[in-house]
Amino acid sequence: MRLLGATLIAAFALAGCATVPSASKAPNASFSPNCERIGSFLDSAVSQGRTVGASAFVWKDGQEACFENAGYASREDGRPFTRDTLVQIFSMTKPVTGVALMQLWEQGRFGLDDPLSWYLPEYEGLKVATGLDDSGNLVLRDPSRPPTVRDMLRHTAGFTYGGSDAPADTVWARLQPLSPDNTLAEFSQKMAQVPLLSDPGTRWNYSAGVDVQARLVEVLSGMAFADYVDTNIFTPLGMDDSGWKRSEADLGRLARIYVVGTSGDLEPMPREEWLEPNFAGKPMTMGGSGIVTTVDDYMRFARMLLNEGELGGVRVLEPATVRLMATDVLDPRITAENRSWLPSKGTGGFGIDFFVRTAPPQAPEENRGTVGEFFWDGYPSMLFWVDPAQDMAVVFATQKVPFDNPLHHDIRDAVYGADYSGIAPN
């Protein structure tokens, strides 16, 4: 099995403005994260076998508030999980891609409500797959309207990620758009041959749309996607330890990915699976996955978002653009039953490559967080969030699959406290 094989592509899917909060809940007083509680949680998660190693980095009120770590980056080598450990972040790549494309939007290169096919002509004439006929052939119809760039940004274009029993995914399975052997240009040509799951704008469906975003960056900028991100995001932000393609020299710092085995124990994922394509020289540079980074580097990205597009005197995005990305832009007509698993992330909606919290947690079982926060996570149980109301950003790093939402629930409890209402004081 390859990292970008159909099984894991489907697994990515299982893997961030505010509305007025409920008057029935009182605001929380300003708080300082309890570092001892965070460290104790990480220790217990390791000792209980919930993960092999992890770290948590909290930035609050303009300074480092906590860094805690526990366990191993490689249990077999006795190598600890430290702040210098390299991690594969999978879908936490997506917000980076969104920032890259929105830089080009600020330059007037496209309009959010422009048809996607104006810039990527291969997406002209897309069809919706409604089923299979008696001979096993796809039944297709015209969509109610073409997908727009905005649809692609918010997972409402009707695109798929493959791996389901939807009729459209029979074409995905045959073409394998996200094969690591494809370039982004080849990916896009194949992706455009996969029928839509639904009419654009009618459903939220997690998809390879962020990889289409990456191809659009290439077309609009005239640069290879990885080169564009390095030049316009990583280098300006001082993220010197971040990128897609890595060398064998990095293996001594790279955390292993651990998989829950049939016995429930965590077993190391075989090297030939967990190193593709980052270390194998494959041509694919996904917009939706693939970045290798450290907690310190990714926190620089999170701090830039917390500062509304600026860090250390370098402006990456305008404040209004960050606010737009962190605003719930899902049409209310896209009701909960048409939002796939998105409601499991909390009470909220979706902006541009972010989940956005729009109301306080409704029950103890819901992950703690503040109204107005925005975040995303990654398949090996990675997580980051930005909490503007508390002037805080958090990066939680671990390398465990399958995706473990209870682990995220508990790290948020450790950061906020289990009784946090989700409403910060004015």
Solvent accessible surface area in square Angstrom, and as a share of the most:
residue,aa,sasa,rsa
1,M,120,0.54
2,R,116,0.42
3,L,5,0.03
4,L,3,0.02
5,G,17,0.16
6,A,44,0.34
7,T,91,0.53
8,L,6,0.03
9,I,3,0.01
10,A,28,0.22
11,A,13,0.10
12,F,0,0.00
13,A,19,0.15
14,L,130,0.65
15,A,1,0.01
16,G,0,0.00
17,C,68,0.41
18,A,44,0.34
19,T,80,0.47
20,V,139,0.80
21,P,48,0.30
22,S,50,0.32
23,A,110,0.85
24,S,101,0.65
25,K,68,0.29
26,A,75,0.58
27,P,83,0.52
28,N,35,0.18
29,A,81,0.63
30,S,86,0.55
31,F,41,0.17
32,S,96,0.62
33,P,13,0.08
34,N,66,0.34
35,C,40,0.24
36,E,149,0.67
37,R,93,0.34
38,I,0,0.00
39,G,11,0.11
40,S,66,0.43
41,F,24,0.10
42,L,0,0.00
43,D,82,0.43
44,S,37,0.24
45,A,1,0.01
46,V,39,0.22
47,S,94,0.60
48,Q,121,0.54
49,G,44,0.42
50,R,60,0.22
51,T,4,0.02
52,V,11,0.07
53,G,3,0.03
54,A,1,0.00
55,S,0,0.00
56,A,0,0.00
57,F,8,0.03
58,V,0,0.00
59,W,40,0.14
60,K,13,0.06
61,D,88,0.45
62,G,54,0.52
63,Q,118,0.52
64,E,79,0.36
65,A,38,0.29
66,C,5,0.03
67,F,42,0.17
68,E,46,0.21
69,N,66,0.34
70,A,11,0.09
71,G,24,0.23
72,Y,95,0.36
73,A,1,0.01
74,S,0,0.00
75,R,97,0.36
76,E,85,0.38
77,D,98,0.51
78,G,45,0.43
79,R,56,0.21
80,P,72,0.45
81,F,3,0.01
82,T,49,0.29
83,R,78,0.29
84,D,76,0.39
85,T,9,0.05
86,L,0,0.00
87,V,2,0.01
88,Q,2,0.01
89,I,1,0.00
90,F,4,0.02
91,S,0,0.00
92,M,0,0.00
93,T,0,0.00
94,K,3,0.01
95,P,0,0.00
96,V,1,0.00
97,T,0,0.00
98,G,0,0.00
99,V,0,0.00
100,A,0,0.00
101,L,0,0.00
102,M,0,0.00
103,Q,17,0.08
104,L,2,0.01
105,W,76,0.27
106,E,64,0.29
107,Q,105,0.47
108,G,62,0.59
109,R,103,0.38
110,F,12,0.05
111,G,24,0.23
112,L,14,0.07
113,D,92,0.48
114,D,26,0.13
115,P,31,0.19
116,L,1,0.00
117,S,18,0.12
118,W,166,0.58
119,Y,47,0.18
120,L,3,0.01
121,P,93,0.58
122,E,41,0.18
123,Y,5,0.02
124,E,130,0.58
125,G,60,0.58
126,L,13,0.07
127,K,80,0.34
128,V,3,0.02
129,A,9,0.07
130,T,74,0.43
131,G,17,0.16
132,L,94,0.47
133,D,64,0.33
134,D,159,0.83
135,S,91,0.59
136,G,47,0.45
137,N,87,0.45
138,L,47,0.24
139,V,65,0.37
140,L,83,0.41
141,R,101,0.37
142,D,92,0.48
143,P,28,0.17
144,S,86,0.55
145,R,86,0.31
146,P,78,0.49
147,P,5,0.03
148,T,21,0.12
149,V,0,0.00
150,R,58,0.21
151,D,0,0.00
152,M,1,0.01
153,L,0,0.00
154,R,25,0.09
155,H,4,0.02
156,T,1,0.00
157,A,2,0.02
158,G,3,0.03
159,F,5,0.02
160,T,4,0.02
161,Y,6,0.02
162,G,7,0.07
163,G,51,0.49
164,S,67,0.43
165,D,145,0.75
166,A,26,0.20
167,P,36,0.23
168,A,0,0.00
169,D,7,0.04
170,T,72,0.42
171,V,11,0.07
172,W,3,0.01
173,A,61,0.47
174,R,169,0.62
175,L,30,0.15
176,Q,56,0.25
177,P,0,0.00
178,L,3,0.02
179,S,26,0.17
180,P,12,0.07
181,D,87,0.45
182,N,9,0.05
183,T,54,0.31
184,L,8,0.04
185,A,36,0.28
186,E,80,0.36
187,F,0,0.00
188,S,0,0.00
189,Q,98,0.43
190,K,62,0.26
191,M,2,0.01
192,A,14,0.11
193,Q,106,0.47
194,V,4,0.02
195,P,11,0.07
196,L,1,0.00
197,L,28,0.14
198,S,13,0.08
199,D,25,0.13
200,P,4,0.02
201,G,16,0.16
202,T,62,0.36
203,R,87,0.32
204,W,1,0.00
205,N,23,0.12
206,Y,6,0.02
207,S,2,0.01
208,A,0,0.00
209,G,1,0.01
210,V,1,0.00
211,D,0,0.00
212,V,0,0.00
213,Q,0,0.00
214,A,0,0.00
215,R,55,0.20
216,L,0,0.00
217,V,0,0.00
218,E,29,0.13
219,V,63,0.36
220,L,28,0.14
221,S,29,0.19
222,G,70,0.68
223,M,66,0.29
224,A,55,0.43
225,F,1,0.00
226,A,29,0.23
227,D,82,0.42
228,Y,8,0.03
229,V,0,0.00
230,D,68,0.35
231,T,78,0.45
232,N,45,0.23
233,I,0,0.00
234,F,4,0.02
235,T,86,0.50
236,P,46,0.29
237,L,2,0.01
238,G,32,0.31
239,M,3,0.02
240,D,129,0.67
241,D,37,0.19
242,S,13,0.08
243,G,13,0.13
244,W,11,0.04
245,K,90,0.38
246,R,40,0.14
247,S,61,0.39
248,E,106,0.47
249,A,93,0.72
250,D,24,0.12
251,L,38,0.19
252,G,52,0.50
253,R,69,0.25
254,L,0,0.00
255,A,1,0.00
256,R,60,0.22
257,I,0,0.00
258,Y,4,0.02
259,V,46,0.27
260,V,56,0.32
261,G,16,0.15
262,T,155,0.90
263,S,87,0.56
264,G,44,0.42
265,D,93,0.48
266,L,14,0.07
267,E,86,0.38
268,P,50,0.31
269,M,6,0.03
270,P,64,0.40
271,R,119,0.44
272,E,111,0.50
273,E,27,0.12
274,W,13,0.05
275,L,11,0.06
276,E,11,0.05
277,P,8,0.05
278,N,4,0.02
279,F,23,0.10
280,A,50,0.39
281,G,69,0.66
282,K,48,0.20
283,P,67,0.42
284,M,1,0.00
285,T,15,0.09
286,M,4,0.02
287,G,0,0.00
288,G,0,0.00
289,S,4,0.02
290,G,8,0.08
291,I,1,0.01
292,V,0,0.00
293,T,1,0.00
294,T,5,0.03
295,V,4,0.02
296,D,49,0.25
297,D,12,0.06
298,Y,2,0.01
299,M,2,0.01
300,R,77,0.28
301,F,0,0.00
302,A,0,0.00
303,R,47,0.17
304,M,0,0.00
305,L,2,0.01
306,L,20,0.10
307,N,67,0.34
308,E,62,0.28
309,G,0,0.00
310,E,45,0.20
311,L,6,0.03
312,G,72,0.70
313,G,70,0.68
314,V,54,0.31
315,R,112,0.41
316,V,9,0.05
317,L,1,0.01
318,E,86,0.39
319,P,39,0.25
320,A,62,0.48
321,T,4,0.02
322,V,4,0.02
323,R,115,0.42
324,L,45,0.22
325,M,1,0.00
326,A,6,0.05
327,T,38,0.22
328,D,42,0.22
329,V,30,0.17
330,L,11,0.05
331,D,39,0.20
332,P,117,0.73
333,R,199,0.73
334,I,1,0.01
335,T,57,0.33
336,A,63,0.49
337,E,141,0.63
338,N,51,0.26
339,R,34,0.12
340,S,63,0.40
341,W,52,0.18
342,L,1,0.01
343,P,63,0.40
344,S,75,0.48
345,K,9,0.04
346,G,8,0.08
347,T,39,0.23
348,G,21,0.20
349,G,0,0.00
350,F,1,0.01
351,G,0,0.00
352,I,4,0.02
353,D,2,0.01
354,F,0,0.00
355,F,0,0.00
356,V,0,0.00
357,R,2,0.01
358,T,18,0.10
359,A,24,0.18
360,P,1,0.01
361,P,1,0.01
362,Q,113,0.50
363,A,41,0.32
364,P,103,0.65
365,E,135,0.60
366,E,29,0.13
367,N,11,0.06
368,R,18,0.07
369,G,0,0.00
370,T,1,0.00
371,V,16,0.09
372,G,10,0.09
373,E,0,0.00
374,F,5,0.02
375,F,7,0.03
376,W,2,0.01
377,D,2,0.01
378,G,0,0.00
379,Y,15,0.06
380,P,0,0.00
381,S,0,0.00
382,M,1,0.01
383,L,2,0.01
384,F,0,0.00
385,W,0,0.00
386,V,0,0.00
387,D,0,0.00
388,P,67,0.42
389,A,56,0.44
390,Q,8,0.03
391,D,58,0.30
392,M,0,0.00
393,A,0,0.00
394,V,0,0.00
395,V,0,0.00
396,F,1,0.00
397,A,0,0.00
398,T,0,0.00
399,Q,7,0.03
400,K,18,0.08
401,V,3,0.02
402,P,78,0.49
403,F,32,0.13
404,D,18,0.09
405,N,51,0.26
406,P,82,0.52
407,L,1,0.00
408,H,3,0.02
409,H,34,0.15
410,D,39,0.20
411,I,0,0.00
412,R,4,0.01
413,D,30,0.16
414,A,6,0.05
415,V,0,0.00
416,Y,13,0.05
417,G,11,0.11
418,A,66,0.51
419,D,135,0.70
420,Y,7,0.03
421,S,22,0.14
422,G,0,0.00
423,I,15,0.08
424,A,14,0.11
425,P,52,0.33
426,N,204,1.05
